[in-house]
């Protein structure tokens, strides 16, 4: 496991990359943009529920950050 501060810093940089990719897709407009916006909102809600569930069942902040990084990496692969 990574140091929590290092993992959080990596998450911030990776999330910024995905935000840029999403904004480019949304800026193009159309049905793909609408679908991406809806997916983005549903993913945020799902990730928040997953994070709270993890913490309630004894998960650590570092494990939660690592899980978020997995989601971010999957989005980056999908959007490239």
ABEGO torsion letter per residue (X at the ends): XBBAAAAAAAAAAAAAAAAAAAAAAAAAEEAAAAAAAAAAAAAAAAAAAAAAAAAAAGBBAAAAAAAAAAAAAAAAAAAX
